Each structure stands twice: as structure tokens, then as C-alpha cells.
């Protein structure tokens, strides 16, 4: 698995469709609220489960995507 950044500013629906077409299993949703709060939201596109993590919680993020 390798990280990929959506190549342009676009609506979330278009970005979700892109991820699904490329069979990307997890996405990170980071708006201004998350950036200001030092957090990251990670969503499992297969199950729909989404969790918020502190940026420093690497083990929590890895546990979620493993």
C-alpha cells in the first residue's frame, strides 16, 4: 500500500469515486477543522467505518488500517 494524493481540488464525491475506481481501501479526510485541531479522519471505503485520530496517534491509525 502506498499513499496517493488526489491531484486537484474537487468535490468529495469525485474524490471518493476516484478512490473506488482505483480500489484504494482507505482515505484520509482532512479539512480546515482537522488541520487546526491536529487531527485526521480515516475512512475504510469497504466497510464505511470512519474514525478520527490525533496526528500523533500513529499506532492507532496503523491499527485501524491493518
Predicted model as a PDB file, atoms N, CA, C, CB and O in Angstrom, pLDDT in the B-factor column:
MODEL        1                                                                  
ATOM      1  N   UNK A   1       0.847  -1.168   0.000  1.00 62.00           N  
ATOM      2  CA  UNK A   1       0.000   0.000   0.000  1.00 62.00           C  
ATOM      3  C   UNK A   1       0.895   1.234   0.000  1.00 62.00           C  
ATOM      4  CB  UNK A   1      -0.965  -0.004   1.218  1.00 62.00           C  
ATOM      5  O   UNK A   1       1.860   1.310   0.760  1.00 62.00           O  
ATOM      6  N   UNK A   2       0.573   2.186  -0.844  1.00 71.00           N  
ATOM      7  CA  UNK A   2       1.341   3.427  -0.880  1.00 71.00           C  
ATOM      8  C   UNK A   2       0.373   4.609  -0.877  1.00 71.00           C  
ATOM      9  CB  UNK A   2       2.274   3.475  -2.130  1.00 71.00           C  
ATOM     10  O   UNK A   2      -0.720   4.520  -1.436  1.00 71.00           O  
ATOM     11  N   UNK A   3       0.770   5.701  -0.256  1.00 75.00           N  
ATOM     12  CA  UNK A   3      -0.119   6.866  -0.195  1.00 75.00           C  
ATOM     13  C   UNK A   3      -0.259   7.534  -1.559  1.00 75.00           C  
ATOM     14  CB  UNK A   3       0.401   7.878   0.827  1.00 75.00           C  
ATOM     15  O   UNK A   3       0.662   7.527  -2.374  1.00 75.00           O  
ATOM     16  N   UNK A   4      -1.414   8.100  -1.778  1.00 80.00           N  
ATOM     17  CA  UNK A   4      -1.679   8.822  -3.014  1.00 80.00           C  
ATOM     18  C   UNK A   4      -2.508  10.046  -2.674  1.00 80.00           C  
ATOM     19  CB  UNK A   4      -2.406   7.921  -4.061  1.00 80.00           C  
ATOM     20  O   UNK A   4      -3.422   9.962  -1.854  1.00 80.00           O  
ATOM     21  N   UNK A   5      -2.211  11.162  -3.279  1.00 81.00           N  
ATOM     22  CA  UNK A   5      -2.942  12.400  -3.054  1.00 81.00           C  
ATOM     23  C   UNK A   5      -3.749  12.708  -4.306  1.00 81.00           C  
ATOM     24  CB  UNK A   5      -1.976  13.577  -2.702  1.00 81.00           C  
ATOM     25  O   UNK A   5      -3.237  12.638  -5.423  1.00 81.00           O  
ATOM     26  N   UNK A   6      -5.023  13.050  -4.105  1.00 79.00           N  
ATOM     27  CA  UNK A   6      -5.861  13.397  -5.251  1.00 79.00           C  
ATOM     28  C   UNK A   6      -5.238  14.602  -5.949  1.00 79.00           C  
ATOM     29  CB  UNK A   6      -7.336  13.700  -4.809  1.00 79.00           C  
ATOM     30  O   UNK A   6      -4.871  15.568  -5.281  1.00 79.00           O  
ATOM     31  N   UNK A   7      -5.110  14.572  -7.265  1.00 76.00           N  
ATOM     32  CA  UNK A   7      -4.293  15.549  -7.984  1.00 76.00           C  
ATOM     33  C   UNK A   7      -4.848  16.968  -8.120  1.00 76.00           C  
ATOM     34  CB  UNK A   7      -4.046  15.039  -9.308  1.00 76.00           C  
ATOM     35  O   UNK A   7      -4.134  17.853  -8.591  1.00 76.00           O  
ATOM     36  N   UNK A   8      -6.099  17.208  -7.723  1.00 81.00           N  
ATOM     37  CA  UNK A   8      -6.662  18.550  -7.898  1.00 81.00           C  
ATOM     38  C   UNK A   8      -7.728  18.822  -6.840  1.00 81.00           C  
ATOM     39  CB  UNK A   8      -7.261  18.708  -9.313  1.00 81.00           C  
ATOM     40  O   UNK A   8      -8.207  17.900  -6.179  1.00 81.00           O  
ATOM     41  N   UNK A   9      -8.092  20.086  -6.686  1.00 81.00           N  
ATOM     42  CA  UNK A   9      -9.192  20.442  -5.794  1.00 81.00           C  
ATOM     43  C   UNK A   9     -10.495  20.009  -6.467  1.00 81.00           C  
ATOM     44  CB  UNK A   9      -9.197  21.986  -5.471  1.00 81.00           C  
ATOM     45  O   UNK A   9     -10.780  20.412  -7.595  1.00 81.00           O  
ATOM     46  N   UNK A  10     -11.272  19.197  -5.779  1.00 79.00           N  
ATOM     47  CA  UNK A  10     -12.529  18.702  -6.342  1.00 79.00           C  
ATOM     48  C   UNK A  10     -13.477  18.354  -5.208  1.00 79.00           C  
ATOM     49  CB  UNK A  10     -12.289  17.466  -7.256  1.00 79.00           C  
ATOM     50  O   UNK A  10     -13.068  18.228  -4.054  1.00 79.00           O  
ATOM     51  N   UNK A  11     -14.738  18.203  -5.549  1.00 87.00           N  
ATOM     52  CA  UNK A  11     -15.733  17.823  -4.549  1.00 87.00           C  
ATOM     53  C   UNK A  11     -15.420  16.433  -4.009  1.00 87.00           C  
ATOM     54  CB  UNK A  11     -17.158  17.864  -5.149  1.00 87.00           C  
ATOM     55  O   UNK A  11     -14.838  15.595  -4.697  1.00 87.00           O  
ATOM     56  N   UNK A  12     -15.825  16.208  -2.747  1.00 84.00           N  
ATOM     57  CA  UNK A  12     -15.540  14.923  -2.112  1.00 84.00           C  
ATOM     58  C   UNK A  12     -16.089  13.745  -2.911  1.00 84.00           C  
ATOM     59  CB  UNK A  12     -16.115  14.900  -0.712  1.00 84.00           C  
ATOM     60  O   UNK A  12     -15.424  12.715  -3.012  1.00 84.00           O  
ATOM     61  N   UNK A  13     -17.277  13.872  -3.475  1.00 87.00           N  
ATOM     62  CA  UNK A  13     -17.876  12.770  -4.252  1.00 87.00           C  
ATOM     63  C   UNK A  13     -16.939  12.334  -5.373  1.00 87.00           C  
ATOM     64  CB  UNK A  13     -19.245  13.196  -4.841  1.00 87.00           C  
ATOM     65  O   UNK A  13     -16.743  11.138  -5.587  1.00 87.00           O  
ATOM     66  N   UNK A  14     -16.366  13.288  -6.082  1.00 89.00           N  
ATOM     67  CA  UNK A  14     -15.454  12.959  -7.174  1.00 89.00           C  
ATOM     68  C   UNK A  14     -14.207  12.250  -6.633  1.00 89.00           C  
ATOM     69  CB  UNK A  14     -15.056  14.238  -7.949  1.00 89.00           C  
ATOM     70  O   UNK A  14     -13.695  11.319  -7.255  1.00 89.00           O  
ATOM     71  N   UNK A  15     -13.731  12.694  -5.483  1.00 87.00           N  
ATOM     72  CA  UNK A  15     -12.551  12.078  -4.884  1.00 87.00           C  
ATOM     73  C   UNK A  15     -12.857  10.656  -4.396  1.00 87.00           C  
ATOM     74  CB  UNK A  15     -12.036  12.940  -3.721  1.00 87.00           C  
ATOM     75  O   UNK A  15     -12.028   9.759  -4.548  1.00 87.00           O  
ATOM     76  N   UNK A  16     -14.049  10.448  -3.809  1.00 85.00           N  
ATOM     77  CA  UNK A  16     -14.460   9.107  -3.388  1.00 85.00           C  
ATOM     78  C   UNK A  16     -14.560   8.178  -4.598  1.00 85.00           C  
ATOM     79  CB  UNK A  16     -15.812   9.161  -2.639  1.00 85.00           C  
ATOM     80  O   UNK A  16     -14.082   7.044  -4.548  1.00 85.00           O  
ATOM     81  N   UNK A  17     -15.174   8.647  -5.680  1.00 89.00           N  
ATOM     82  CA  UNK A  17     -15.305   7.837  -6.897  1.00 89.00           C  
ATOM     83  C   UNK A  17     -13.931   7.452  -7.443  1.00 89.00           C  
ATOM     84  CB  UNK A  17     -16.106   8.602  -7.971  1.00 89.00           C  
ATOM     85  O   UNK A  17     -13.724   6.314  -7.865  1.00 89.00           O  
ATOM     86  N   UNK A  18     -13.005   8.389  -7.435  1.00 89.00           N  
ATOM     87  CA  UNK A  18     -11.629   8.144  -7.884  1.00 89.00           C  
ATOM     88  C   UNK A  18     -10.993   7.024  -7.053  1.00 89.00           C  
ATOM     89  CB  UNK A  18     -10.780   9.442  -7.782  1.00 89.00           C  
ATOM     90  O   UNK A  18     -10.385   6.102  -7.597  1.00 89.00           O  
ATOM     91  N   UNK A  19     -11.141   7.119  -5.738  1.00 89.00           N  
ATOM     92  CA  UNK A  19     -10.557   6.107  -4.845  1.00 89.00           C  
ATOM     93  C   UNK A  19     -11.176   4.737  -5.097  1.00 89.00           C  
ATOM     94  CB  UNK A  19     -10.753   6.509  -3.370  1.00 89.00           C  
ATOM     95  O   UNK A  19     -10.472   3.728  -5.113  1.00 89.00           O  
ATOM     96  N   UNK A  20     -12.487   4.702  -5.294  1.00 89.00           N  
ATOM     97  CA  UNK A  20     -13.144   3.421  -5.544  1.00 89.00           C  
ATOM     98  C   UNK A  20     -12.721   2.816  -6.875  1.00 89.00           C  
ATOM     99  CB  UNK A  20     -14.651   3.592  -5.515  1.00 89.00           C  
ATOM    100  O   UNK A  20     -12.528   1.603  -6.961  1.00 89.00           O  
ATOM    101  N   UNK A  21     -12.573   3.628  -7.908  1.00 90.00           N  
ATOM    102  CA  UNK A  21     -12.137   3.121  -9.212  1.00 90.00           C  
ATOM    103  C   UNK A  21     -10.735   2.531  -9.134  1.00 90.00           C  
ATOM    104  CB  UNK A  21     -12.175   4.238 -10.259  1.00 90.00           C  
ATOM    105  O   UNK A  21     -10.430   1.560  -9.826  1.00 90.00           O  
ATOM    106  N   UNK A  22      -9.884   3.112  -8.299  1.00 90.00           N  
ATOM    107  CA  UNK A  22      -8.510   2.637  -8.161  1.00 90.00           C  
ATOM    108  C   UNK A  22      -8.376   1.573  -7.070  1.00 90.00           C  
ATOM    109  CB  UNK A  22      -7.585   3.806  -7.859  1.00 90.00           C  
ATOM    110  O   UNK A  22      -7.268   1.127  -6.773  1.00 90.00           O  
ATOM    111  N   UNK A  23      -9.502   1.165  -6.471  1.00 90.00           N  
ATOM    112  CA  UNK A  23      -9.533   0.162  -5.404  1.00 90.00           C  
ATOM    113  C   UNK A  23      -8.657   0.565  -4.219  1.00 90.00           C  
ATOM    114  CB  UNK A  23      -9.081  -1.192  -5.944  1.00 90.00           C  
ATOM    115  O   UNK A  23      -7.961  -0.266  -3.636  1.00 90.00           O  
ATOM    116  N   UNK A  24      -8.704   1.848  -3.875  1.00 90.00           N  
ATOM    117  CA  UNK A  24      -7.977   2.348  -2.713  1.00 90.00           C  
ATOM    118  C   UNK A  24      -8.844   2.039  -1.492  1.00 90.00           C  
ATOM    119  CB  UNK A  24      -7.660   3.903  -2.836  1.00 90.00           C  
ATOM    120  O   UNK A  24      -9.985   2.499  -1.428  1.00 90.00           O  
ATOM    121  N   UNK A  25      -8.336   1.275  -0.524  1.00 92.00           N  
ATOM    122  CA  UNK A  25      -9.179   0.813   0.579  1.00 92.00           C  
ATOM    123  C   UNK A  25      -9.462   1.855   1.660  1.00 92.00           C  
ATOM    124  CB  UNK A  25      -8.543  -0.362   1.208  1.00 92.00           C  
ATOM    125  O   UNK A  25     -10.508   1.790   2.305  1.00 92.00           O  
ATOM    126  N   UNK A  26      -8.566   2.804   1.872  1.00 93.00           N  
ATOM    127  CA  UNK A  26      -8.734   3.799   2.930  1.00 93.00           C  
ATOM    128  C   UNK A  26      -8.458   5.190   2.388  1.00 93.00           C  
ATOM    129  CB  UNK A  26      -7.807   3.495   4.119  1.00 93.00           C  
ATOM    130  O   UNK A  26      -7.591   5.383   1.536  1.00 93.00           O  
ATOM    131  N   UNK A  27      -9.216   6.160   2.902  1.00 90.00           N  
ATOM    132  CA  UNK A  27      -8.940   7.547   2.556  1.00 90.00           C  
ATOM    133  C   UNK A  27      -8.806   8.357   3.840  1.00 90.00           C  
ATOM    134  CB  UNK A  27     -10.057   8.130   1.643  1.00 90.00           C  
ATOM    135  O   UNK A  27      -9.329   7.986   4.891  1.00 90.00           O  
ATOM    136  N   UNK A  28      -8.106   9.451   3.726  1.00 90.00           N  
ATOM    137  CA  UNK A  28      -7.948  10.392   4.820  1.00 90.00           C  
ATOM    138  C   UNK A  28      -8.672  11.669   4.438  1.00 90.00           C  
ATOM    139  CB  UNK A  28      -6.444  10.662   5.134  1.00 90.00           C  
ATOM    140  O   UNK A  28      -8.436  12.232   3.369  1.00 90.00           O  
ATOM    141  N   UNK A  29      -9.556  12.124   5.318  1.00 81.00           N  
ATOM    142  CA  UNK A  29     -10.347  13.321   5.058  1.00 81.00           C  
ATOM    143  C   UNK A  29      -9.838  14.411   5.998  1.00 81.00           C  
ATOM    144  CB  UNK A  29     -11.892  13.056   5.260  1.00 81.00           C  
ATOM    145  O   UNK A  29      -9.969  14.304   7.217  1.00 81.00           O  
ATOM    146  N   UNK A  30      -9.258  15.457   5.419  1.00 84.00           N  
ATOM    147  CA  UNK A  30      -8.635  16.490   6.232  1.00 84.00           C  
ATOM    148  C   UNK A  30      -9.076  17.874   5.788  1.00 84.00           C  
ATOM    149  CB  UNK A  30      -7.120  16.377   6.167  1.00 84.00           C  
ATOM    150  O   UNK A  30      -8.540  18.432   4.831  1.00 84.00           O  
ATOM    151  N   UNK A  31     -10.050  18.415   6.486  1.00 84.00           N  
ATOM    152  CA  UNK A  31     -10.498  19.775   6.225  1.00 84.00           C  
ATOM    153  C   UNK A  31      -9.824  20.744   7.179  1.00 84.00           C  
ATOM    154  CB  UNK A  31     -12.020  19.876   6.348  1.00 84.00           C  
ATOM    155  O   UNK A  31      -8.925  20.370   7.933  1.00 84.00           O  
ATOM    156  N   UNK A  32     -10.261  21.981   7.140  1.00 88.00           N  
ATOM    157  CA  UNK A  32      -9.643  23.007   7.984  1.00 88.00           C  
ATOM    158  C   UNK A  32      -9.823  22.704   9.468  1.00 88.00           C  
ATOM    159  CB  UNK A  32     -10.230  24.377   7.663  1.00 88.00           C  
ATOM    160  O   UNK A  32      -8.941  23.015  10.269  1.00 88.00           O  
ATOM    161  N   UNK A  33     -10.949  22.105   9.848  1.00 90.00           N  
ATOM    162  CA  UNK A  33     -11.177  21.760  11.256  1.00 90.00           C  
ATOM    163  C   UNK A  33     -10.148  20.751  11.744  1.00 90.00           C  
ATOM    164  CB  UNK A  33     -12.593  21.201  11.451  1.00 90.00           C  
ATOM    165  O   UNK A  33      -9.597  20.895  12.835  1.00 90.00           O  
ATOM    166  N   UNK A  34      -9.892  19.733  10.934  1.00 89.00           N  
ATOM    167  CA  UNK A  34      -8.908  18.716  11.314  1.00 89.00           C  
ATOM    168  C   UNK A  34      -7.500  19.317  11.365  1.00 89.00           C  
ATOM    169  CB  UNK A  34      -8.947  17.532  10.323  1.00 89.00           C  
ATOM    170  O   UNK A  34      -6.735  19.044  12.291  1.00 89.00           O  
ATOM    171  N   UNK A  35      -7.174  20.116  10.387  1.00 87.00           N  
ATOM    172  CA  UNK A  35      -5.841  20.725  10.335  1.00 87.00           C  
ATOM    173  C   UNK A  35      -5.614  21.594  11.563  1.00 87.00           C  
ATOM    174  CB  UNK A  35      -5.669  21.562   9.046  1.00 87.00           C  
ATOM    175  O   UNK A  35      -4.562  21.511  12.196  1.00 87.00           O  
ATOM    176  N   UNK A  36      -6.592  22.427  11.905  1.00 91.00           N  
ATOM    177  CA  UNK A  36      -6.476  23.310  13.068  1.00 91.00           C  
ATOM    178  C   UNK A  36      -6.405  22.523  14.373  1.00 91.00           C  
ATOM    179  CB  UNK A  36      -7.653  24.276  13.114  1.00 91.00           C  
ATOM    180  O   UNK A  36      -5.726  22.937  15.312  1.00 91.00           O  
ATOM    181  N   UNK A  37      -7.107  21.385  14.434  1.00 92.00           N  
ATOM    182  CA  UNK A  37      -7.151  20.581  15.653  1.00 92.00           C  
ATOM    183  C   UNK A  37      -6.062  19.534  15.750  1.00 92.00           C  
ATOM    184  CB  UNK A  37      -8.462  19.914  15.757  1.00 92.00           C  
ATOM    185  O   UNK A  37      -5.999  18.812  16.746  1.00 92.00           O  
ATOM    186  N   UNK A  38      -5.201  19.426  14.749  1.00 92.00           N  
ATOM    187  CA  UNK A  38      -4.149  18.419  14.783  1.00 92.00           C  
ATOM    188  C   UNK A  38      -4.684  17.001  14.711  1.00 92.00           C  
ATOM    189  CB  UNK A  38      -3.332  18.579  16.025  1.00 92.00           C  
ATOM    190  O   UNK A  38      -4.161  16.090  15.353  1.00 92.00           O  
ATOM    191  N   UNK A  39      -5.734  16.829  13.919  1.00 94.00           N  
ATOM    192  CA  UNK A  39      -6.381  15.523  13.819  1.00 94.00           C  
ATOM    193  C   UNK A  39      -6.447  15.071  12.370  1.00 94.00           C  
ATOM    194  CB  UNK A  39      -7.789  15.568  14.426  1.00 94.00           C  
ATOM    195  O   UNK A  39      -6.162  15.831  11.445  1.00 94.00           O  
ATOM    196  N   UNK A  40      -6.830  13.816  12.199  1.00 94.00           N  
ATOM    197  CA  UNK A  40      -7.024  13.247  10.873  1.00 94.00           C  
ATOM    198  C   UNK A  40      -8.192  12.258  10.950  1.00 94.00           C  
ATOM    199  CB  UNK A  40      -5.713  12.547  10.353  1.00 94.00           C  
ATOM    200  O   UNK A  40      -8.307  11.498  11.911  1.00 94.00           O  
ATOM    201  N   UNK A  41      -9.041  12.274   9.945  1.00 94.00           N  
ATOM    202  CA  UNK A  41     -10.125  11.303   9.828  1.00 94.00           C  
ATOM    203  C   UNK A  41      -9.715  10.276   8.784  1.00 94.00           C  
ATOM    204  CB  UNK A  41     -11.482  11.994   9.445  1.00 94.00           C  
ATOM    205  O   UNK A  41      -9.266  10.627   7.693  1.00 94.00           O  
ATOM    206  N   UNK A  42      -9.873   9.013   9.130  1.00 94.00           N  
ATOM    207  CA  UNK A  42      -9.544   7.932   8.203  1.00 94.00           C  
ATOM    208  C   UNK A  42     -10.811   7.117   7.992  1.00 94.00           C  
ATOM    209  CB  UNK A  42      -8.366   7.034   8.745  1.00 94.00           C  
ATOM    210  O   UNK A  42     -11.488   6.737   8.947  1.00 94.00           O  
ATOM    211  N   UNK A  43     -11.123   6.852   6.719  1.00 93.00           N  
ATOM    212  CA  UNK A  43     -12.330   6.100   6.388  1.00 93.00           C  
ATOM    213  C   UNK A  43     -11.981   4.842   5.619  1.00 93.00           C  
ATOM    214  CB  UNK A  43     -13.299   6.961   5.576  1.00 93.00           C  
ATOM    215  O   UNK A  43     -11.187   4.870   4.679  1.00 93.00           O  
ATOM    216  N   UNK A  44     -12.588   3.733   6.035  1.00 94.00           N  
ATOM    217  CA  UNK A  44     -12.476   2.456   5.345  1.00 94.00           C  
ATOM    218  C   UNK A  44     -13.565   2.448   4.284  1.00 94.00           C  
ATOM    219  CB  UNK A  44     -12.611   1.228   6.338  1.00 94.00           C  
ATOM    220  O   UNK A  44     -14.750   2.423   4.616  1.00 94.00           O  
ATOM    221  N   UNK A  45     -13.182   2.469   3.017  1.00 91.00           N  
ATOM    222  CA  UNK A  45     -14.172   2.545   1.940  1.00 91.00           C  
ATOM    223  C   UNK A  45     -14.946   1.251   1.759  1.00 91.00           C  
ATOM    224  CB  UNK A  45     -13.496   2.907   0.646  1.00 91.00           C  
ATOM    225  O   UNK A  45     -16.031   1.265   1.177  1.00 91.00           O  
ATOM    226  N   UNK A  46     -14.423   0.148   2.235  1.00 92.00           N  
ATOM    227  CA  UNK A  46     -15.132  -1.125   2.109  1.00 92.00           C  
ATOM    228  C   UNK A  46     -16.263  -1.227   3.131  1.00 92.00           C  
ATOM    229  CB  UNK A  46     -14.158  -2.299   2.282  1.00 92.00           C  
ATOM    230  O   UNK A  46     -17.376  -1.624   2.788  1.00 92.00           O  
ATOM    231  N   UNK A  47     -15.979  -0.868   4.386  1.00 94.00           N  
ATOM    232  CA  UNK A  47     -16.978  -1.009   5.449  1.00 94.00           C  
ATOM    233  C   UNK A  47     -17.744   0.280   5.735  1.00 94.00           C  
ATOM    234  CB  UNK A  47     -16.309  -1.478   6.711  1.00 94.00           C  
ATOM    235  O   UNK A  47     -18.826   0.243   6.320  1.00 94.00           O  
ATOM    236  N   UNK A  48     -17.186   1.420   5.324  1.00 92.00           N  
ATOM    237  CA  UNK A  48     -17.799   2.705   5.619  1.00 92.00           C  
ATOM    238  C   UNK A  48     -17.431   3.253   6.982  1.00 92.00           C  
ATOM    239  CB  UNK A  48     -19.272   2.590   5.521  1.00 92.00           C  
ATOM    240  O   UNK A  48     -17.807   4.374   7.325  1.00 92.00           O  
ATOM    241  N   UNK A  49     -16.697   2.470   7.767  1.00 96.00           N  
ATOM    242  CA  UNK A  49     -16.297   2.925   9.105  1.00 96.00           C  
ATOM    243  C   UNK A  49     -15.303   4.074   8.991  1.00 96.00           C  
ATOM    244  CB  UNK A  49     -15.680   1.760   9.921  1.00 96.00           C  
ATOM    245  O   UNK A  49     -14.386   4.051   8.170  1.00 96.00           O  
ATOM    246  N   UNK A  50     -15.510   5.077   9.835  1.00 95.00           N  
ATOM    247  CA  UNK A  50     -14.631   6.249   9.840  1.00 95.00           C  
ATOM    248  C   UNK A  50     -14.268   6.569  11.276  1.00 95.00           C  
ATOM    249  CB  UNK A  50     -15.308   7.478   9.150  1.00 95.00           C  
ATOM    250  O   UNK A  50     -15.123   6.533  12.162  1.00 95.00           O  
ATOM    251  N   UNK A  51     -12.991   6.885  11.510  1.00 96.00           N  
ATOM    252  CA  UNK A  51     -12.517   7.235  12.850  1.00 96.00           C  
ATOM    253  C   UNK A  51     -11.638   8.465  12.781  1.00 96.00           C  
ATOM    254  CB  UNK A  51     -11.750   6.063  13.488  1.00 96.00           C  
ATOM    255  O   UNK A  51     -10.950   8.710  11.790  1.00 96.00           O  
ATOM    256  N   UNK A  52     -11.677   9.232  13.857  1.00 95.00           N  
ATOM    257  CA  UNK A  52     -10.817  10.407  13.992  1.00 95.00           C  
ATOM    258  C   UNK A  52      -9.646  10.052  14.895  1.00 95.00           C  
ATOM    259  CB  UNK A  52     -11.608  11.627  14.559  1.00 95.00           C  
ATOM    260  O   UNK A  52      -9.817   9.363  15.901  1.00 95.00           O  
ATOM    261  N   UNK A  53      -8.465  10.522  14.537  1.00 96.00           N  
ATOM    262  CA  UNK A  53      -7.252  10.265  15.307  1.00 96.00           C  
ATOM    263  C   UNK A  53      -6.472  11.563  15.486  1.00 96.00           C  
ATOM    264  CB  UNK A  53      -6.376   9.192  14.614  1.00 96.00           C  
ATOM    265  O   UNK A  53      -6.536  12.463  14.648  1.00 96.00           O  
ATOM    266  N   UNK A  54      -5.736  11.645  16.590  1.00 95.00           N  
ATOM    267  CA  UNK A  54      -4.751  12.703  16.744  1.00 95.00           C  
ATOM    268  C   UNK A  54      -3.630  12.394  15.750  1.00 95.00           C  
ATOM    269  CB  UNK A  54      -4.212  12.799  18.239  1.00 95.00           C  
ATOM    270  O   UNK A  54      -3.324  11.226  15.510  1.00 95.00           O  
ATOM    271  N   UNK A  55      -3.026  13.407  15.180  1.00 91.00           N  
ATOM    272  CA  UNK A  55      -1.940  13.168  14.228  1.00 91.00           C  
ATOM    273  C   UNK A  55      -0.805  12.355  14.836  1.00 91.00           C  
ATOM    274  CB  UNK A  55      -1.401  14.485  13.715  1.00 91.00           C  
ATOM    275  O   UNK A  55      -0.128  11.607  14.131  1.00 91.00           O  
ATOM    276  N   UNK A  56      -0.598  12.498  16.127  1.00 93.00           N  
ATOM    277  CA  UNK A  56       0.497  11.781  16.792  1.00 93.00           C  
ATOM    278  C   UNK A  56       0.163  10.314  17.087  1.00 93.00           C  
ATOM    279  CB  UNK A  56       0.856  12.486  18.087  1.00 93.00           C  
ATOM    280  O   UNK A  56       1.042   9.555  17.495  1.00 93.00           O  
ATOM    281  N   UNK A  57      -1.083   9.909  16.889  1.00 96.00           N  
ATOM    282  CA  UNK A  57      -1.502   8.534  17.199  1.00 96.00           C  
ATOM    283  C   UNK A  57      -1.245   7.588  16.026  1.00 96.00           C  
ATOM    284  CB  UNK A  57      -2.990   8.504  17.574  1.00 96.00           C  
ATOM    285  O   UNK A  57      -2.174   7.008  15.464  1.00 96.00           O  
ATOM    286  N   UNK A  58       0.008   7.448  15.676  1.00 94.00           N  
ATOM    287  CA  UNK A  58       0.394   6.595  14.546  1.00 94.00           C  
ATOM    288  C   UNK A  58      -0.029   5.147  14.774  1.00 94.00           C  
ATOM    289  CB  UNK A  58       1.908   6.666  14.316  1.00 94.00           C  
ATOM    290  O   UNK A  58      -0.523   4.492  13.856  1.00 94.00           O  
ATOM    291  N   UNK A  59       0.162   4.646  15.991  1.00 96.00           N  
ATOM    292  CA  UNK A  59      -0.201   3.253  16.249  1.00 96.00           C  
ATOM    293  C   UNK A  59      -1.710   3.034  16.108  1.00 96.00           C  
ATOM    294  CB  UNK A  59       0.261   2.838  17.651  1.00 96.00           C  
ATOM    295  O   UNK A  59      -2.139   1.979  15.641  1.00 96.00           O  
ATOM    296  N   UNK A  60      -2.514   4.019  16.506  1.00 96.00           N  
ATOM    297  CA  UNK A  60      -3.967   3.907  16.340  1.00 96.00           C  
ATOM    298  C   UNK A  60      -4.363   3.897  14.877  1.00 96.00           C  
ATOM    299  CB  UNK A  60      -4.672   5.050  17.054  1.00 96.00           C  
ATOM    300  O   UNK A  60      -5.215   3.110  14.464  1.00 96.00           O  
ATOM    301  N   UNK A  61      -3.748   4.767  14.093  1.00 94.00           N  
ATOM    302  CA  UNK A  61      -4.043   4.829  12.654  1.00 94.00           C  
ATOM    303  C   UNK A  61      -3.632   3.525  11.989  1.00 94.00           C  
ATOM    304  CB  UNK A  61      -3.316   6.028  11.987  1.00 94.00           C  
ATOM    305  O   UNK A  61      -4.399   2.951  11.216  1.00 94.00           O  
ATOM    306  N   UNK A  62      -2.429   3.056  12.286  1.00 94.00           N  
ATOM    307  CA  UNK A  62      -1.973   1.798  11.692  1.00 94.00           C  
ATOM    308  C   UNK A  62      -2.825   0.618  12.117  1.00 94.00           C  
ATOM    309  CB  UNK A  62      -0.533   1.539  12.064  1.00 94.00           C  
ATOM    310  O   UNK A  62      -3.077  -0.284  11.318  1.00 94.00           O  
ATOM    311  N   UNK A  63      -3.270   0.613  13.356  1.00 96.00           N  
ATOM    312  CA  UNK A  63      -4.160  -0.461  13.829  1.00 96.00           C  
ATOM    313  C   UNK A  63      -5.486  -0.449  13.086  1.00 96.00           C  
ATOM    314  CB  UNK A  63      -4.411  -0.327  15.337  1.00 96.00           C  
ATOM    315  O   UNK A  63      -6.055  -1.507  12.817  1.00 96.00           O  
ATOM    316  N   UNK A  64      -5.983   0.728  12.753  1.00 96.00           N  
ATOM    317  CA  UNK A  64      -7.248   0.857  12.026  1.00 96.00           C  
ATOM    318  C   UNK A  64      -7.130   0.373  10.593  1.00 96.00           C  
ATOM    319  CB  UNK A  64      -7.719   2.299  12.040  1.00 96.00           C  
ATOM    320  O   UNK A  64      -8.048  -0.260  10.072  1.00 96.00           O  
ATOM    321  N   UNK A  65      -6.011   0.664   9.955  1.00 93.00           N  
ATOM    322  CA  UNK A  65      -5.871   0.291   8.541  1.00 93.00           C  
ATOM    323  C   UNK A  65      -5.251  -1.084   8.331  1.00 93.00           C  
ATOM    324  CB  UNK A  65      -5.039   1.316   7.828  1.00 93.00           C  
ATOM    325  O   UNK A  65      -5.153  -1.552   7.197  1.00 93.00           O  
ATOM    326  N   UNK A  66      -4.840  -1.722   9.391  1.00 89.00           N  
ATOM    327  CA  UNK A  66      -4.207  -3.050   9.253  1.00 89.00           C  
ATOM    328  C   UNK A  66      -5.238  -4.136   9.097  1.00 89.00           C  
ATOM    329  CB  UNK A  66      -3.324  -3.357  10.456  1.00 89.00           C  
ATOM    330  O   UNK A  66      -4.885  -5.308   8.969  1.00 89.00           O  
TER     331      UNK A  66                                                      
ENDMDL                                                                          
END                                                                             
